[in-house]
Amino acid sequence: MMGLLAFETNQGGYYSQLFGIGGVMITVAILMLSTGYFGGIGAPFAPYFWPYLGQLPKKERNRPVRVYMDGCFDLMHYGHANALRQAKLLGDQLVVGVVSDEEIVANKGPPVFSMEERLTLVSGLKWVDEVIPNAPYEITEEFMNTLFNKYNIDYIIHGDDPCLLPDGTDAYALAKKVGRYKQIKRTEGVSSTDIVGRILLTFKQKDADTDVNVAVDEKDRAESCDELKSQLSHFLPTSRRIMQFSNGQAPSPGARVVYIDGTFDLFHAGHVEILRSARKLGDFLLVGIHDDQSIRRGYRPIMHLHERTLSVLACRYVDEVIIGAPWEVSKDMITTFNISLVVHGTVAEGNSAGEIDPYVVPKSMGIFKTITSPKTITSVSVATRIVDNHEAYKKRNLKKKASEDRYYTQKKFVSGD
């Protein structure tokens, strides 16, 4: 329905034409042709009306409108999710191309996540209908024809920020040339480059057995204290954005509500898989997201609470979230949300030895279950991938930051979101 509304808004002139005399004549003629009123002479006249048929709203078409959007989707964040949400509004079905590892290396630098991990992340988003792995970075004529003919793509979508090839040309030039390109608004306040910058400023080395959040050395700290603060987040949370990501539905009467909590920092494939596993255990998945202050010593999140909330809400297996969930699951909380089962994975981070068990109450009630985490990846292990190869990522960031600085220098207001 949302896709239909968006399309009708773009084609608003169609309805006004129908109320004019010319529009009425055209409509009557089309109906006559489609019902065989003109008999044997109907077919020769049909081509004259084909252009008007192309203006019909989506509900009048023989098939759904399919839109395509591609990307690296490395270090998946709420900006990626919001871009795909906007893209889905421009059609009925969203097909997403995930750029290959080789193409990312050639055009941007080394990816943090593997193709398998990035496919899991993209497939786990609630707005995505189909995924094309190993998509090319550039929309070539050959690939564009494949999209149009094999995948029945109607429009190719990209954000209002420029996407340039190494030679400086527009990666979407061909799609624009043939009139099959639509643009959406870039989500402000976050980018993969920004996240890599936060990690490089905050982490120095992997040390999962002691302090997993080792800060940069004193010299770097003195030089970049203000920069570190600015790197924490540029996101300006609004209630409207939360509503756009939310399902907006409560559990039905008698539904089995499953609760799982965590930090969900640097949202990754492990998060998607554990949420998928938890959702299978009931009818409604409620996710508690701990606030920045409640997260126990030994780990400080890279993404702040509202950023982490949007990433979790974007996951197709999640029905509702508690923003700033308490560390301990209480009896009152279980009653308030009618929780039937509390689950926790075997892979976790941020817990400190000797602390009070946050699941004492649900365990005493016999409604607690430990589920095997499908993947061993953690937010810390993601961060250390970057730290361990910091020179390569620092180089990648400098190159990408230059283009982002140009974008913000030339930035203008773009309607829509």
MARSETOR-539299 format. One line per 2 residues: their letters; for each residue x, y, z of C-alpha. Coordinates in steps of 0.1 Angstrom, whole numbers. Layout:
# MARSETOR-539299
a	X Y Z | ...;
END
This chain:
# MARSETOR-539299
mm	0 0 0 | 28 24 8;
gl	44 17 -26 | 10 23 -42;
la	6 56 -25 | 41 68 -35;
fe	35 58 -71 | 1 76 -73;
tn	17 107 -58 | 42 107 -87;
qg	15 102 -112 | -9 127 -97;
gy	-16 143 -131 | -32 111 -143;
ys	-63 115 -122 | -67 151 -131;
ql	-65 142 -168 | -93 117 -164;
fg	-117 144 -154 | -110 164 -185;
ig	-129 158 -217 | -98 145 -235;
gv	-91 121 -206 | -127 108 -207;
mi	-125 101 -244 | -92 83 -240;
tv	-105 62 -212 | -137 53 -231;
ai	-116 44 -262 | -93 21 -241;
lm	-123 4 -226 | -138 -2 -260;
ls	-106 -16 -274 | -101 -39 -244;
tg	-137 -53 -247 | -135 -58 -284;
yf	-161 -31 -291 | -144 -21 -324;
gg	-142 -58 -334 | -117 -64 -362;
ig	-105 -27 -363 | -95 -26 -327;
ap	-59 -38 -330 | -46 -12 -355;
fa	-56 16 -332 | -41 1 -300;
py	-5 15 -305 | -19 51 -302;
fw	-30 44 -267 | 0 26 -254;
py	17 58 -240 | -14 64 -219;
lg	-14 29 -206 | 21 35 -192;
ql	7 62 -169 | -18 39 -152;
pk	-12 36 -114 | 3 4 -102;
ke	-29 -13 -93 | -39 -12 -130;
rn	-7 -29 -142 | -4 -66 -151;
rp	26 -70 -128 | 42 -54 -97;
vr	66 -25 -102 | 101 -38 -94;
vy	129 -15 -83 | 166 -22 -80;
md	191 -7 -56 | 227 -18 -52;
gc	255 -12 -27 | 284 -26 -8;
fd	263 -27 24 | 295 -31 44;
lm	293 -23 81 | 255 -23 77;
hy	239 6 95 | 205 24 98;
gh	214 47 69 | 216 16 46;
an	183 4 60 | 166 37 55;
al	178 39 19 | 163 5 11;
rq	131 16 29 | 128 46 7;
ak	136 26 -24 | 108 1 -15;
ll	83 30 -14 | 90 36 -51;
gd	78 2 -61 | 61 -30 -50;
ql	91 -53 -49 | 126 -43 -40;
vv	156 -62 -56 | 189 -55 -40;
gv	223 -60 -56 | 252 -67 -32;
vs	285 -57 -48 | 312 -83 -49;
de	343 -83 -26 | 365 -79 -56;
ei	347 -48 -69 | 347 -32 -35;
va	385 -37 -32 | 390 -22 -67;
nk	367 8 -61 | 368 16 -24;
gp	393 -6 -5 | 390 -38 16;
pv	355 -46 29 | 350 -54 66;
fs	323 -80 61 | 325 -109 37;
me	300 -115 9 | 282 -141 29;
er	279 -118 59 | 267 -89 38;
lt	241 -111 21 | 228 -122 55;
lv	225 -86 66 | 207 -74 34;
sg	184 -104 33 | 175 -98 69;
lk	160 -64 62 | 122 -61 63;
wv	119 -42 30 | 140 -65 8;
de	122 -90 -14 | 151 -104 -35;
vi	189 -102 -34 | 214 -104 -63;
pn	249 -115 -50 | 281 -103 -66;
ap	266 -73 -84 | 289 -50 -103;
ye	299 -17 -89 | 291 1 -122;
it	258 -2 -140 | 271 -12 -174;
ee	249 -15 -204 | 251 -53 -203;
fm	241 -55 -166 | 214 -29 -171;
nt	199 -50 -198 | 201 -80 -175;
lf	182 -61 -148 | 155 -50 -173;
nk	151 -83 -191 | 159 -111 -166;
yn	148 -94 -133 | 120 -73 -148;
id	134 -42 -131 | 115 -9 -138;
yi	137 16 -121 | 172 18 -107;
ih	175 37 -74 | 203 55 -57;
gd	208 83 -32 | 213 120 -39;
dp	250 117 -30 | 272 111 -60;
cl	286 76 -68 | 317 80 -89;
lp	339 54 -106 | 377 56 -102;
dg	378 76 -135 | 354 102 -121;
td	324 92 -141 | 289 86 -128;
ay	282 49 -120 | 245 54 -129;
al	249 75 -160 | 234 49 -183;
ak	203 44 -162 | 198 81 -161;
kv	202 83 -199 | 174 58 -206;
gr	151 74 -181 | 150 45 -157;
yk	166 61 -127 | 150 75 -95;
qi	167 92 -66 | 162 91 -29;
kr	174 112 -1 | 206 102 17;
te	202 95 54 | 222 121 73;
gv	244 115 103 | 260 82 95;
ss	281 64 69 | 304 34 68;
td	334 58 66 | 322 75 98;
iv	318 42 116 | 353 31 106;
gr	366 64 119 | 349 59 153;
il	364 24 156 | 399 36 146;
lt	397 64 172 | 384 41 200;
fk	401 8 195 | 437 -1 193;
qk	440 -38 194 | 420 -70 199;
da	421 -81 235 | 389 -101 243;
dt	403 -116 275 | 410 -84 293;
dv	398 -49 284 | 381 -54 251;
nv	378 -17 245 | 414 -5 245;
av	416 32 238 | 442 49 216;
de	475 58 231 | 480 91 251;
kd	495 110 222 | 466 102 199;
ra	442 108 227 | 455 143 233;
es	454 152 196 | 420 138 190;
cd	399 143 221 | 375 167 205;
el	375 147 173 | 366 115 192;
ks	336 132 207 | 324 144 173;
ql	329 109 159 | 305 93 184;
sh	274 102 164 | 259 129 141;
fl	225 113 142 | 196 135 152;
pt	168 110 163 | 132 119 156;
sr	100 101 166 | 91 101 129;
ri	121 80 120 | 113 55 147;
mq	78 52 134 | 90 47 98;
fs	111 17 110 | 85 3 134;
ng	59 -24 125 | 34 -4 146;
qa	17 -36 158 | 11 -52 192;
ps	10 -89 197 | -24 -105 190;
pg	-43 -120 220 | -28 -152 231;
ar	4 -147 211 | 36 -163 225;
vv	59 -133 231 | 96 -141 231;
yi	120 -116 247 | 158 -113 239;
dg	180 -84 250 | 215 -71 242;
tf	236 -43 230 | 234 -50 193;
dl	263 -27 185 | 278 -26 150;
fh	248 -47 138 | 262 -78 120;
ag	252 -112 106 | 254 -128 141;
hv	227 -105 153 | 205 -113 124;
ei	209 -151 129 | 202 -150 167;
lr	171 -129 161 | 159 -153 135;
sa	164 -182 159 | 146 -164 187;
rk	117 -155 164 | 111 -191 156;
lg	103 -199 192 | 72 -178 193;
df	47 -155 175 | 61 -121 185;
ll	97 -111 191 | 103 -83 216;
vg	139 -71 217 | 154 -52 246;
ih	182 -28 237 | 204 -17 266;
dd	212 20 269 | 247 33 267;
qs	250 38 305 | 236 4 314;
ir	261 -16 293 | 285 -31 317;
rg	322 -23 320 | 345 -40 295;
yr	327 -27 265 | 316 7 253;
pi	294 7 222 | 305 24 190;
mh	269 32 180 | 246 50 205;
lh	212 38 217 | 190 53 190;
er	213 42 162 | 213 6 175;
tl	175 8 179 | 169 16 143;
sv	193 -12 131 | 173 -37 152;
la	139 -24 141 | 150 -28 105;
cr	154 -66 109 | 125 -86 95;
yv	124 -109 125 | 118 -82 150;
de	83 -71 160 | 90 -45 187;
vi	118 -31 208 | 123 -17 243;
ig	145 13 239 | 168 14 269;
ap	158 -19 283 | 167 -26 320;
we	197 -48 325 | 178 -72 347;
vs	146 -88 335 | 120 -82 363;
kd	87 -99 372 | 69 -66 365;
mi	85 -63 331 | 75 -99 322;
tt	39 -91 333 | 38 -58 315;
fn	48 -72 281 | 31 -106 287;
is	64 -124 280 | 61 -161 275;
lv	98 -169 270 | 131 -151 277;
vh	161 -163 256 | 198 -156 255;
gt	225 -167 231 | 256 -186 238;
va	278 -158 223 | 276 -125 241;
eg	297 -95 250 | 297 -68 276;
ns	291 -90 306 | 315 -90 335;
ag	323 -119 358 | 308 -117 393;
ei	278 -95 384 | 243 -104 393;
dp	226 -127 368 | 201 -106 349;
yv	179 -136 342 | 173 -148 378;
vp	136 -140 377 | 127 -157 344;
ks	148 -187 354 | 129 -190 386;
mg	96 -189 367 | 108 -216 343;
if	105 -194 312 | 142 -189 304;
kt	160 -207 275 | 196 -205 263;
it	198 -209 225 | 229 -217 205;
sp	242 -186 187 | 244 -196 150;
kt	276 -175 145 | 305 -166 167;
it	310 -131 154 | 307 -102 179;
sv	308 -65 177 | 343 -66 192;
sv	355 -90 166 | 341 -68 139;
at	360 -38 153 | 392 -57 156;
ri	391 -66 119 | 395 -29 112;
vd	420 -23 140 | 442 -52 129;
nh	443 -37 93 | 441 -1 104;
ea	465 12 77 | 444 -2 49;
yk	412 12 64 | 428 45 73;
kr	438 49 36 | 403 38 25;
nl	387 64 48 | 409 93 36;
kk	398 86 1 | 362 82 9;
ka	362 112 33 | 372 135 5;
se	342 127 -15 | 319 129 15;
dr	333 164 23 | 325 175 -12;
yy	290 162 -8 | 284 182 24;
tq	300 213 9 | 276 212 -21;
kk	247 197 -2 | 212 211 -8;
fv	178 203 7 | 161 174 -10;
sg	125 168 -2 | 113 134 9;
d	130 108 32;
END
